[in-house]
Amino acid sequence: ERLVGDTSGGEAAAAEHWDGTLPVQRNIFLSALAKAARGQGVDNDRQAQMLTLAKEVWVEIGPSDEAMTFNSGLGAALTVCAVAVGDEGLAWAEELWGSAEDGPIQVDSVLYETYARVLAVNRLPDKVDALLDFAAQGVWTPTCVGLGALVDAAGGQLDWERADDVWVKLVGSLGVEPGLLQYAALAKAHLLCGRVWAAYEGMLEEGFDLHPQTSVMLAQSLLVLHHSAPSNRSFERLFEGIRQGDALLEDGSGQHRREWTETVRMWK
């Protein structure tokens, strides 16, 4: 086995089936690495192993001269870099991006979004904004998927102001239309920073209904805040969160209903 230690899950399957002959197989291999890491998380040692393997197969096969395969492969490689956060992954991403910009094949919008995600998770907001400036010039077109990824990156760094800034740039200036998933990512960014009610006001104002999972998260967070600093306002918000969730949880999963029952029990 080429991976050191445990090679369970997607990484083991990718290594077992890799024969190193075609760009499309290389792309599948890189995608499997990234998906396995997203599902299980990776420590620093596994990140280094992932990057070593990804680089080896990239060099062995080389970039494709067919546009769709090229973009798919570069996207998979950049996704590995986004998952394996750190100096080594960032350096390789920048190397890949520089070569792609100088190459004969036009880089598509999906790749711009993926590279922006690499920069975002590595805390490089100025470079992300530079890419967004290119979008404003019509070089590429951002989507709600990229919006969600950038907002989620800011939330993971406990930076709700950056999440809001990204939102204003993409939604307000570039005209990206957010959906429920993107509002949920913005809500999560505020929630992780203790801004519980602010996390959901935007969704409600835009007419998005809360779903069972977000209702449970909202009520639990409001409950913690109310008990830590009780006030009439905190009670009103908690009561409103419970009221909205009661109706939604009728259609929730068994797990969500159990969590909801326990949350309401603690409130009462």
C-alpha positions in Angstrom: 0.0 0.0 0.0 1.2 3.5 -0.8 -0.6 5.1 2.2 1.2 4.7 5.5 -1.0 3.3 8.3 -4.7 2.9 8.0 -6.0 3.2 4.5 -9.7 2.6 5.1 -12.5 4.2 3.2 -12.2 6.2 0.0 -8.4 6.4 0.1 -7.9 2.6 0.2 -10.4 2.1 -2.7 -8.7 4.8 -4.8 -5.2 3.3 -4.2 -6.3 -0.2 -4.9 -7.9 0.7 -8.3 -5.3 3.2 -9.5 -3.3 1.9 -12.5 -1.5 5.2 -13.5 -2.4 5.1 -17.2 -5.1 7.6 -18.0 -5.9 11.2 -17.0 -9.5 10.3 -16.2 -8.3 7.6 -13.8 -6.0 10.2 -12.2 -8.9 12.5 -11.8 -11.0 9.8 -10.1 -8.1 9.0 -7.7 -7.7 12.7 -6.7 -11.5 13.0 -6.2 -11.5 9.9 -4.0 -8.8 11.4 -1.8 -10.6 14.6 -1.3 -14.0 12.9 -0.6 -12.5 10.5 1.9 -10.9 13.4 3.8 -14.1 15.4 3.8 -16.0 12.6 5.3 -13.5 11.6 8.0 -11.2 14.5 8.6 -7.4 14.3 8.3 -4.6 14.9 10.7 -1.3 16.5 9.6 0.4 13.2 8.8 -2.5 12.1 6.6 -2.6 15.5 4.9 1.1 15.1 4.0 0.4 11.6 2.6 -2.5 12.8 0.6 -0.5 15.6 -1.0 2.4 13.3 -1.8 0.1 10.9 -3.5 -1.7 13.6 -5.4 1.5 15.2 -6.6 2.9 11.9 -7.7 0.0 11.0 -9.9 -0.3 14.5 -11.2 3.4 14.5 -12.3 3.2 10.9 -13.6 0.2 11.6 -15.9 0.5 15.3 -16.5 -2.3 17.7 -17.4 -4.7 16.6 -20.2 -4.8 18.5 -23.4 -8.6 18.0 -23.6 -10.5 20.9 -21.9 -13.1 18.9 -19.9 -10.6 16.4 -18.6 -8.1 19.1 -17.8 -10.6 21.2 -15.8 -11.8 18.1 -14.0 -8.3 17.1 -13.0 -7.2 20.5 -11.9 -10.4 20.9 -9.9 -9.8 17.5 -8.2 -6.2 18.5 -7.4 -7.3 21.9 -6.0 -9.9 20.2 -3.9 -7.2 18.0 -2.3 -5.4 21.3 -1.5 -8.5 22.8 0.0 -9.0 19.8 2.3 -5.3 19.5 3.3 -5.1 23.0 4.7 -1.6 24.3 5.3 1.5 25.7 3.6 2.3 22.7 1.5 -1.2 22.4 0.1 -1.4 26.1 -0.5 2.0 26.2 -2.3 1.0 23.3 -4.6 -2.4 25.0 -5.3 -0.6 28.2 -6.3 1.8 26.3 -8.5 -1.1 24.5 -10.2 -3.0 27.7 -10.7 -0.1 29.6 -12.1 0.5 26.9 -14.7 -3.2 26.8 -15.6 -3.3 30.5 -16.1 -0.3 30.3 -18.5 -1.6 27.3 -20.3 -3.6 27.0 -23.5 -6.8 25.8 -22.0 -9.3 28.3 -20.6 -9.9 27.9 -16.8 -13.6 27.6 -16.1 -15.7 29.3 -13.4 -15.8 26.1 -11.3 -12.0 26.2 -11.0 -12.0 29.8 -10.0 -14.4 29.0 -7.2 -12.4 26.0 -6.1 -9.2 28.0 -6.0 -10.9 30.8 -4.1 -11.9 28.1 -1.5 -8.3 27.1 -1.2 -7.3 30.7 -0.5 -10.2 31.2 1.9 -9.4 28.2 4.1 -5.8 29.3 4.2 -6.9 32.8 5.5 -6.0 34.8 2.5 -9.0 37.1 2.1 -7.1 39.7 0.0 -6.3 37.1 -2.7 -9.9 35.8 -2.6 -11.1 39.4 -3.2 -8.7 39.7 -6.1 -10.4 36.7 -7.7 -13.8 38.3 -7.0 -12.6 41.4 -8.8 -12.0 39.3 -11.9 -15.6 38.1 -11.6 -16.8 41.7 -11.4 -14.9 42.2 -14.7 -16.7 39.3 -16.3 -13.7 36.9 -16.4 -15.7 34.2 -14.6 -19.1 33.8 -13.0 -19.5 32.9 -9.3 -22.4 30.6 -8.2 -24.3 29.9 -5.0 -22.0 26.9 -4.5 -18.9 29.1 -4.3 -20.8 31.6 -2.1 -21.6 28.8 0.4 -18.0 27.5 0.4 -16.5 31.0 1.1 -19.0 31.7 3.8 -18.5 28.3 5.4 -14.7 28.9 5.4 -15.2 32.2 7.2 -17.5 30.5 9.7 -15.0 27.8 10.4 -12.5 30.6 11.2 -15.0 32.2 13.6 -15.0 35.3 11.5 -18.6 36.4 11.0 -17.6 39.8 9.7 -15.7 38.1 6.8 -18.8 35.9 6.2 -20.9 39.0 5.9 -18.3 40.7 3.7 -18.3 37.8 1.3 -22.1 37.8 1.3 -22.2 41.5 0.4 -19.6 41.1 -2.4 -21.2 38.0 -4.1 -24.9 38.6 -3.4 -25.0 42.4 -3.3 -22.4 43.3 -5.9 -22.1 40.2 -8.2 -25.8 39.2 -8.2 -25.4 35.6 -6.9 -28.8 34.3 -5.8 -28.4 32.4 -2.5 -30.6 29.4 -1.6 -31.4 27.8 1.7 -28.0 26.1 2.0 -26.2 29.4 1.6 -28.4 31.1 4.2 -27.7 28.1 6.5 -23.9 28.6 6.0 -24.3 32.2 6.9 -26.4 31.3 9.9 -23.8 28.8 11.0 -21.0 31.4 10.7 -22.9 33.8 13.1 -24.0 30.9 15.3 -20.4 29.8 15.9 -19.6 33.4 16.9 -22.4 33.5 19.5 -24.6 35.7 17.3 -27.5 33.3 17.5 -30.5 35.4 16.6 -28.6 37.3 13.9 -27.8 33.9 12.4 -31.5 33.3 11.5 -33.0 36.7 11.0 -31.7 36.9 7.4 -33.3 33.5 6.5 -36.6 34.5 8.0 -36.6 38.0 6.4 -35.9 36.4 3.0 -38.9 34.0 3.5 -36.9 30.8 4.0 -38.5 28.5 6.5 -36.4 26.9 9.1 -36.1 23.1 8.8 -35.9 20.6 11.7 -32.1 20.6 12.0 -31.8 24.3 12.1 -34.7 24.6 14.5 -33.0 22.3 17.0 -29.7 24.2 16.6 -31.5 27.6 17.1 -33.4 26.5 20.2 -30.4 24.9 21.8 -28.3 27.9 21.3 -30.9 30.3 22.5 -31.4 28.1 25.6 -27.7 28.4 26.4 -27.7 32.1 25.9 -30.8 32.6 28.0 -29.4 30.6 30.9 -26.0 32.4 30.7 -27.5 35.9 30.6 -31.2 35.8 31.3 -33.3 38.8 30.2 -36.8 39.5 28.9 -35.4 39.8 25.4 -33.5 36.4 25.6 -36.7 34.8 26.9 -38.8 36.2 24.1 -36.3 34.9 21.5 -36.2 31.5 23.1 -40.0 31.3 23.3 -40.2 32.3 19.6 -37.6 29.6 18.7 -39.5 27.0 20.6 -42.8 28.0 19.0 -41.4 27.8 15.5 -39.7 24.5 16.1 -42.8 22.7 17.6 -44.6 22.8 14.3 -41.6 21.9 12.2 -40.5 18.9 14.3 -43.7 17.0 13.5 -42.1 16.2 10.2 -38.6 15.8 11.5 -36.5 12.6 11.8 -36.6 10.4 14.9 -33.2 11.8 16.0 -34.3 15.4 15.5 -37.5 14.7 17.4 -35.6 13.2 20.3 -33.2 16.1 20.4 -36.1 18.5 20.3 -37.9 16.8 23.1 -34.8 17.0 25.3 -34.3 20.6 24.4 -37.9 21.5 25.3 -37.6 19.5 28.5 -34.6 21.6 29.6 -36.5 24.8 28.8 -39.5 23.8 30.9 
